[in-house]
């Protein structure tokens, strides 16, 4: 809706269908569904523009905008269902649900720490041309609070999956790197489009997408971190 206001004409039907089907397909099939749905989304969008009446449809920029939405929301969001599969298809193990809860806690802690530390002590812009309100001090504050919260979870033995302190520190580092990157990316796109909100549901707070930008960038990174370290192997019943 926002890019349409700025004169772009994305392939809405193909893009929305891809964003809806991507997490559903990965939930039932797994990672192999990602390139398949992505290819079908590209083909559907291309066919739509081929059927347009003239070059005035702007096929290149509008296809790029369409695929941006598909990758940003559809592909990255689908990693939530890939993580969830560890619980659904893992003989009753809580690996997926545990991890999603920890991601949510970590991203919120990162956002809270960055906001309060940045507000109180922020002096050095993180990327001034993107978002003057985001500071290096806020980034460090978000990182520290994320690590502290996850360490407390480990000390209190609140997770059956992430029971190792070293694994929780790795998880905290990944969240602290990827959540701000997601936030900066959305701010960069909004700055480029000269809009305040992506959406009309939560006006003045960046829109609904602003509540999920950190999650979307964090999900794929945590998924592959899990594949590498297999945190559940550190758990001894």
URZI-V191528 format. One record per run of one state. SS is the DSSP state (A for helix, B for strand, O for the rest). FROM is the first residue (numbers start at 1). LEN is the number of residues. If there is no record, write none. Layout:
ss = <SS/SS>
from = <FROM/FROM>
len = <LEN/LEN>
This chain:
ss = <O/A/O/A/O/A/O/A/O/A/O/A/O/B/O/B/A/O/A/O/A/O/A/O/A/O>
from = <1/2/6/12/30/32/51/55/58/59/89/95/122/125/126/135/136/156/165/194/208/212/213/230/231/235>
len = <1/4/6/18/2/19/4/3/1/30/6/27/3/1/9/1/20/9/29/14/4/1/17/1/4/3>
